[in-house]
Amino acid sequence: MRIPDKVNVLLLGNGGRECAFAYAISKSTRLNKLFIAPGNAGTAKYGENVNISPVDFPFIGQFVCSNNINLVVVGPEDPLVKGIVDFFAEDDNLKCVPIIGPSKAAAALEGSKDFAKEFMIRNNVPTAKYFTVSENNIEEGKRFLSTLNAPFVLKADGLAAGKGVLIINDLQEAITELENMIIGKKFGTSSAKVVIEEFLSGIELSVFVATDGLHYKILAPAKDYKRINDADQGPNTGGMGSVSPVPFADKVFMDKVENTIIKPTVEGIAKENLDYKGFIFFGLINCAGEPKVIEYNVRMGDPETQSVLARLDSDIMDLFEGIVSKKLDKVNVVFSENTALTVVLASEGYPGSYPKGRVITGLDETENVIVYHSGTKLDKGVVVTSGGRVLAVTALANDIDSARAEVYGQIDKIKFEGVQFRHDIGLDLK
């Protein structure tokens, strides 16, 4: 497959990651028309929003045919895990339309924690010791927990909207939560199986790879910040900020990542005949200089994408072409040497319940930053909040200090009632 010189693109999703993709795609010299389904108030600046759910495959198929779409880019994981790539491949009218994303079988690398761990073990990818528990072996699971040192990590096997991971310091509490997840269906069917992992101590980072199933290109690594409050305090979120590049991810460390993690993963994908044309997100931890995999995601991350794509200096359409044509090894992907730093502005109450519909002002007053929209929508022409993470403000500068100064110097211009954000993004990397 290849894509034409002038491309009509359909981008699926409505978050900050998709806004970053829309921004990058809009800069391509090869773009003819960009549609975003369903998009948000920010993506509307870069293309045309269309009111289609990313998991309404028949409607998406009709739209692709009616609008001469030459390329579909899937942002979030849900359509991939539910098999949108397979839906296209099995439809005579759609099978010639290139789509960025893995097949349903390959998307199990994110859709099932158990499948991912088994894949890592089969392909000698370094990861934490684990044990998978279901209703049938819950007593064995409790015994496995008792062999570990605190804290105890419990992961719902399936997708749980980023909320299916528990880290618990007390053994009895961990046993109770294991029962709550499996017997009490705390995360619904997603926790019918639970992966218990040993806790790995170190610094986390995200490494992103584009792959055509045979070849790969390592994109810029990034670090994100999960806790809601400064100094990594408070509950986990989807991510409150990111920085790229990551200073400790030097050549020595990244060579280890490539040789012990990326190569065996891509080779395993090929060996196991998994149809994979898209992005792999390696959630890694640096354990005293040795990288290990915490998790795979089968798409780009949020808010890391906002920082990573801000540094992309080459045409993203050429990257997409390399992926779908299986000639990724021939593509030159160029990133700026500068530092990108992203700070997320969230709604009051997030990551718990939060209000919607609060008016956002000051968006047109910012300078020298990119304001990516996430949880926003247009209400009678006015931009209002519609999600927990509302905006992501990104600056590209010579170093972390300069990028921090740019972002935090502009954030105060953006206002909505109850806005909250972290003040320490990047400070730990200086």
C-alpha positions as CSV (number, residue, x, y, z in Angstrom):
1,M,0.0,0.0,0.0
2,R,1.0,3.6,-0.5
3,I,-0.7,7.0,0.0
4,P,-1.0,9.6,-2.8
5,D,1.0,12.8,-3.1
6,K,-2.0,14.8,-1.8
7,V,-3.8,13.0,1.0
8,N,-7.3,13.1,2.5
9,V,-6.9,12.0,6.2
10,L,-9.4,10.8,8.7
11,L,-8.0,11.0,12.3
12,L,-10.0,9.1,15.0
13,G,-10.2,10.5,18.5
14,N,-11.0,13.6,20.5
15,G,-8.2,14.0,23.1
16,G,-4.9,15.9,23.5
17,R,-3.0,13.2,21.6
18,E,-5.3,13.6,18.6
19,C,-5.0,17.4,18.8
20,A,-1.2,16.9,18.6
21,F,-1.6,14.6,15.6
22,A,-3.9,17.1,14.0
23,Y,-1.4,19.9,14.5
24,A,1.4,17.8,13.0
25,I,-0.7,16.5,10.1
26,S,-1.9,20.1,9.3
27,K,1.7,21.1,8.7
28,S,2.3,18.4,6.1
29,T,2.9,19.6,2.6
30,R,1.1,16.5,1.4
31,L,-2.2,17.2,3.2
32,N,-5.2,17.8,1.1
33,K,-8.0,17.6,3.7
34,L,-8.1,16.5,7.3
35,F,-11.2,15.2,9.1
36,I,-11.2,14.5,12.8
37,A,-13.8,12.2,14.3
38,P,-15.2,13.4,16.6
39,G,-12.4,15.9,17.5
40,N,-12.6,18.8,20.0
41,A,-12.6,22.6,19.9
42,G,-8.8,22.6,19.3
43,T,-8.7,20.1,16.4
44,A,-11.3,22.3,14.6
45,K,-8.4,24.7,14.0
46,Y,-6.5,22.1,11.9
47,G,-9.3,20.3,10.0
48,E,-13.0,19.5,10.0
49,N,-14.6,17.8,13.0
50,V,-17.2,15.2,12.1
51,N,-19.6,13.8,14.7
52,I,-18.7,10.1,14.4
53,S,-17.7,7.8,17.3
54,P,-14.3,6.1,16.8
55,V,-15.9,2.7,17.5
56,D,-18.8,3.1,15.0
57,F,-17.0,1.1,12.4
58,P,-19.8,0.9,9.8
59,F,-20.4,4.7,9.9
60,I,-16.6,5.3,9.7
61,G,-16.5,3.0,6.7
62,Q,-19.3,4.9,5.0
63,F,-17.5,8.2,5.6
64,V,-14.2,6.9,4.3
65,C,-15.9,5.9,1.0
66,S,-18.0,9.0,0.7
67,N,-15.1,11.4,1.2
68,N,-12.3,9.7,-0.7
69,I,-10.2,9.2,2.4
70,N,-6.7,7.9,1.5
71,L,-5.5,7.3,5.1
72,V,-7.0,6.6,8.5
73,V,-5.0,7.4,11.6
74,V,-6.3,5.8,14.8
75,G,-5.5,7.8,17.9
76,P,-7.0,6.0,20.9
77,E,-6.7,2.3,21.9
78,D,-10.4,1.4,22.1
79,P,-11.0,1.1,18.3
80,L,-7.8,-0.9,17.9
81,V,-8.6,-3.4,20.6
82,K,-12.1,-3.7,19.2
83,G,-10.7,-4.5,15.7
84,I,-11.1,-1.5,13.4
85,V,-8.1,-2.7,11.4
86,D,-9.7,-6.1,10.9
87,F,-13.0,-4.4,9.9
88,F,-11.2,-2.5,7.1
89,A,-9.3,-5.6,6.0
90,E,-12.5,-7.7,5.7
91,D,-14.5,-5.1,3.7
92,D,-14.0,-5.1,-0.1
93,N,-14.6,-1.3,-0.2
94,L,-12.2,-0.5,2.6
95,K,-9.3,-3.1,2.4
96,C,-7.3,-0.8,0.1
97,V,-7.5,2.1,2.5
98,P,-4.3,2.3,4.6
99,I,-4.9,2.5,8.3
100,I,-2.4,3.4,11.0
101,G,-2.8,0.9,13.8
102,P,-2.4,-2.8,14.7
103,S,-4.9,-5.6,14.1
104,K,-7.1,-6.8,16.9
105,A,-4.8,-9.7,17.7
106,A,-1.8,-7.4,17.9
107,A,-3.7,-4.8,19.9
108,A,-4.0,-7.4,22.7
109,L,-0.5,-6.2,23.6
110,E,-2.5,-3.4,25.3
111,G,-5.9,-4.9,25.5
112,S,-4.8,-7.8,27.7
113,K,-2.1,-7.4,30.4
114,D,-1.8,-11.2,30.6
115,F,-1.2,-11.6,26.8
116,A,1.4,-8.8,26.9
117,K,3.3,-10.5,29.8
118,E,3.2,-13.8,28.0
119,F,4.5,-12.2,24.8
120,M,7.4,-10.6,26.8
121,I,8.4,-13.9,28.4
122,R,8.2,-15.7,25.0
123,N,10.4,-13.1,23.4
124,N,12.9,-12.5,26.3
125,V,11.8,-8.9,26.9
126,P,12.8,-7.8,30.5
127,T,9.8,-7.2,32.7
128,A,8.6,-7.6,36.3
129,K,7.9,-11.0,37.8
130,Y,4.1,-11.7,37.6
131,F,1.2,-14.1,38.1
132,T,-2.2,-14.0,36.5
133,V,-5.2,-14.6,38.6
134,S,-8.8,-15.4,37.8
135,E,-11.8,-16.7,39.8
136,N,-10.4,-20.3,39.3
137,N,-7.0,-19.7,41.0
138,I,-7.6,-16.8,43.4
139,E,-6.1,-18.7,46.3
140,E,-2.9,-19.2,44.3
141,G,-2.9,-15.5,43.6
142,K,-3.1,-14.8,47.3
143,R,-0.1,-17.1,48.0
144,F,1.9,-15.4,45.2
145,L,1.1,-12.0,46.8
146,S,2.5,-13.2,50.1
147,T,5.9,-14.1,48.4
148,L,6.3,-10.5,47.2
149,N,7.6,-7.4,49.1
150,A,5.4,-4.4,49.4
151,P,4.2,-2.4,47.6
152,F,1.9,-4.8,45.7
153,V,0.8,-4.1,42.1
154,L,-2.5,-5.3,40.8
155,K,-3.5,-4.7,37.2
156,A,-6.9,-5.4,35.6
157,D,-6.2,-7.6,32.6
158,G,-8.4,-5.6,30.2
159,L,-8.8,-1.9,29.3
160,A,-10.1,0.1,32.3
161,A,-9.8,3.7,31.0
162,G,-6.4,4.1,32.8
163,K,-7.8,3.3,36.2
164,G,-7.2,-0.5,36.4
165,V,-3.8,-0.4,38.2
166,L,-3.6,-0.5,42.0
167,I,-0.4,0.0,44.0
168,I,-1.0,-1.1,47.6
169,N,1.4,-1.1,50.6
170,D,-0.4,-3.5,52.9
171,L,-0.6,-7.2,52.1
172,Q,-4.1,-7.8,53.6
173,E,-5.4,-4.8,51.7
174,A,-3.9,-6.1,48.5
175,I,-5.7,-9.5,49.1
176,T,-9.0,-7.7,49.7
177,E,-8.6,-5.6,46.6
178,L,-7.7,-8.7,44.5
179,E,-11.1,-10.2,45.6
180,N,-12.8,-6.9,44.9
181,M,-11.4,-6.8,41.4
182,I,-12.2,-10.4,40.5
183,I,-15.2,-11.4,42.6
184,G,-16.6,-7.9,43.1
185,K,-16.0,-6.9,39.5
186,K,-14.5,-3.6,40.6
187,F,-13.5,-2.8,37.0
188,G,-16.3,-4.9,35.3
189,T,-15.2,-7.5,32.9
190,S,-11.8,-5.9,32.6
191,S,-10.8,-7.3,36.0
192,A,-12.2,-10.8,35.4
193,K,-8.4,-11.6,35.2
194,V,-5.9,-9.7,37.3
195,V,-2.1,-9.6,36.8
196,I,-0.1,-9.4,40.0
197,E,3.3,-7.9,39.5
198,E,6.4,-7.4,41.6
199,F,7.0,-3.7,42.2
200,L,9.9,-2.2,40.2
201,S,11.7,0.7,41.8
202,G,13.2,3.4,39.5
203,I,12.4,6.3,37.2
204,E,9.7,5.8,34.6
205,L,9.9,7.0,31.0
206,S,8.0,6.4,27.7
207,V,9.7,5.3,24.5
208,F,7.7,5.5,21.3
209,V,8.4,3.5,18.2
210,A,6.8,3.5,14.7
211,T,6.8,0.1,13.1
212,D,5.6,-1.4,9.8
213,G,5.7,-4.9,11.4
214,L,9.2,-5.6,10.2
215,H,11.2,-2.3,10.6
216,Y,11.0,0.3,13.2
217,K,12.0,3.9,13.9
218,I,12.6,5.1,17.5
219,L,10.8,8.3,18.1
220,A,11.7,10.8,20.8
221,P,11.5,9.4,24.4
222,A,9.5,11.4,26.9
223,K,8.7,11.4,30.6
224,D,5.2,12.0,31.9
225,Y,3.9,12.9,35.4
226,K,1.0,10.8,36.6
227,R,0.1,12.2,40.0
228,I,-2.3,15.1,40.3
229,N,-0.2,17.2,42.7
230,D,3.3,18.6,42.8
231,A,6.1,16.3,44.1
232,D,4.2,13.3,42.8
233,Q,1.5,13.5,45.5
234,G,-2.1,12.6,45.3
235,P,-4.0,10.1,43.1
236,N,-2.9,8.9,39.7
237,T,-4.2,10.6,36.6
238,G,-4.0,10.1,32.9
239,G,-0.9,12.4,33.0
240,M,-0.4,15.9,34.1
241,G,2.6,16.9,32.0
242,S,5.5,15.6,29.9
243,V,9.1,16.4,28.9
244,S,11.0,15.3,25.8
245,P,13.9,14.4,25.5
246,V,14.7,12.7,28.8
247,P,18.2,13.6,30.1
248,F,18.9,10.2,31.7
249,A,17.9,8.4,28.5
250,D,21.4,8.9,27.0
251,K,23.0,6.8,24.2
252,V,24.2,4.0,26.6
253,F,20.7,3.7,28.1
254,M,18.8,3.9,24.8
255,D,21.2,1.3,23.2
256,K,20.1,-1.0,26.0
257,V,16.4,-0.2,25.3
258,E,16.8,-0.9,21.6
259,N,18.8,-4.1,21.9
260,T,17.0,-5.7,24.9
261,I,13.4,-4.4,24.4
262,I,12.6,-2.8,21.0
263,K,14.4,-5.3,18.8
264,P,13.0,-8.4,20.5
265,T,9.5,-6.9,20.6
266,V,9.4,-6.1,16.8
267,E,11.0,-9.4,16.0
268,G,8.4,-11.1,18.2
269,I,5.6,-9.3,16.3
270,A,7.0,-10.5,13.0
271,K,7.7,-14.1,14.3
272,E,4.2,-14.4,15.7
273,N,2.6,-13.0,12.5
274,L,0.9,-10.1,14.2
275,D,-0.3,-7.5,11.7
276,Y,1.2,-4.4,13.1
277,K,1.4,-1.0,11.2
278,G,1.5,1.8,13.7
279,F,3.0,2.9,17.0
280,I,4.2,1.0,20.0
281,F,4.4,2.8,23.4
282,F,6.9,1.2,25.7
283,G,6.2,2.1,29.3
284,L,9.6,1.6,30.8
285,I,11.3,1.9,34.1
286,N,15.0,2.7,34.6
287,C,16.1,0.3,37.4
288,A,19.6,1.4,38.3
289,G,20.5,1.8,34.6
290,E,18.7,-1.3,33.4
291,P,15.5,-0.7,31.4
292,K,12.5,-3.0,32.0
293,V,9.0,-2.9,30.5
294,I,6.1,-2.0,32.7
295,E,3.5,-2.1,29.9
296,Y,2.9,-1.9,26.2
297,N,0.4,0.5,24.6
298,V,-0.5,0.1,20.9
299,R,-0.8,3.8,20.2
300,M,1.0,7.0,21.2
301,G,0.6,8.3,24.8
302,D,-1.1,11.4,26.2
303,P,0.4,13.8,27.2
304,E,3.7,12.6,25.9
305,T,2.6,12.9,22.2
306,Q,2.1,16.6,22.8
307,S,5.8,16.9,23.6
308,V,7.1,14.4,21.1
309,L,5.3,15.7,18.1
310,A,6.2,19.3,19.0
311,R,9.8,18.2,18.3
312,L,9.1,16.5,15.0
313,D,10.9,18.4,12.2
314,S,10.2,16.0,9.3
315,D,6.9,15.5,7.5
316,I,4.6,13.2,9.5
317,M,3.0,12.0,6.2
318,D,6.3,10.5,5.1
319,L,6.4,8.6,8.4
320,F,2.8,7.3,7.8
321,E,3.8,6.3,4.2
322,G,6.7,4.3,5.5
323,I,4.5,2.5,7.9
324,V,1.7,1.5,5.5
325,S,4.1,0.7,2.6
326,K,6.4,-1.5,4.9
327,K,9.3,0.7,3.8
328,L,9.8,2.4,7.1
329,D,13.6,1.7,6.9
330,K,13.8,4.1,4.0
331,V,12.2,7.0,5.8
332,N,14.2,9.7,7.5
333,V,12.6,10.9,10.7
334,V,14.0,14.1,12.2
335,F,13.5,15.5,15.6
336,S,14.6,18.9,17.0
337,E,17.4,18.9,19.5
338,N,15.4,21.3,21.6
339,T,13.4,20.4,24.7
340,A,9.6,20.3,24.6
341,L,7.7,20.6,27.9
342,T,4.0,20.2,28.4
343,V,1.8,21.1,31.3
344,V,-1.8,19.9,31.5
345,L,-4.6,22.1,32.8
346,A,-7.2,20.0,34.4
347,S,-10.8,20.5,35.7
348,E,-11.6,21.0,39.4
349,G,-12.1,17.6,41.0
350,Y,-10.1,15.6,38.5
351,P,-9.2,12.7,38.6
352,G,-12.5,12.3,40.5
353,S,-15.8,13.7,39.3
354,Y,-15.6,17.2,37.8
355,P,-17.9,19.9,36.3
356,K,-18.3,20.5,32.6
357,G,-19.3,23.5,30.5
358,R,-17.0,26.1,32.2
359,V,-16.0,28.9,29.8
360,I,-12.3,29.0,28.8
361,T,-10.8,32.5,28.1
362,G,-7.4,33.7,27.1
363,L,-6.6,31.1,24.5
364,D,-5.8,33.7,21.9
365,E,-3.5,35.6,24.2
366,T,-0.8,33.1,24.5
367,E,2.6,33.5,22.7
368,N,5.4,31.1,21.8
369,V,3.5,28.0,23.0
370,I,1.2,25.4,21.4
371,V,-2.1,25.0,23.2
372,Y,-3.4,21.5,22.5
373,H,-7.0,20.9,23.4
374,S,-8.2,17.7,25.2
375,G,-11.4,18.0,27.1
376,T,-13.0,20.9,25.3
377,K,-15.9,21.6,23.0
378,L,-17.6,24.5,21.2
379,D,-20.8,25.6,22.8
380,K,-22.5,28.2,20.5
381,G,-19.1,29.4,19.4
382,V,-17.6,29.5,22.9
383,V,-14.9,27.1,24.0
384,V,-15.9,25.3,27.2
385,T,-14.6,22.4,29.3
386,S,-15.9,18.9,28.6
387,G,-13.4,16.6,30.3
388,G,-11.0,16.1,33.2
389,R,-7.9,17.0,31.4
390,V,-8.8,20.2,29.5
391,L,-5.7,21.6,27.8
392,A,-2.0,20.9,27.4
393,V,0.3,23.9,27.0
394,T,3.6,23.0,25.2
395,A,6.7,25.0,24.6
396,L,9.8,24.2,22.6
397,A,13.0,25.8,23.8
398,N,16.8,25.3,24.2
399,D,16.6,23.5,27.5
400,I,14.2,22.5,30.3
401,D,14.6,25.8,32.2
402,S,13.7,27.8,29.1
403,A,10.8,25.6,28.2
404,R,9.5,25.8,31.7
405,A,9.7,29.6,31.7
406,E,7.8,29.7,28.4
407,V,5.0,27.4,29.5
408,Y,4.5,28.7,33.0
409,G,4.8,32.3,31.7
410,Q,1.8,31.7,29.5
411,I,-0.5,29.5,31.6
412,D,-1.8,32.3,33.7
413,K,-3.3,33.9,30.6
414,I,-5.7,30.9,30.2
415,K,-8.5,30.9,32.6
416,F,-11.5,28.7,33.5
417,E,-13.1,28.3,36.9
418,G,-11.4,25.6,39.1
419,V,-8.4,25.1,36.8
420,Q,-5.6,23.0,38.4
421,F,-2.1,22.1,37.2
422,R,1.2,21.0,38.5
423,H,3.9,23.6,39.0
424,D,6.9,21.2,39.0
425,I,6.9,19.6,35.6
426,G,10.6,19.0,34.5
427,L,12.1,20.1,37.8
428,D,13.2,16.5,38.6
429,L,15.1,16.3,35.3
430,K,17.4,19.3,35.8
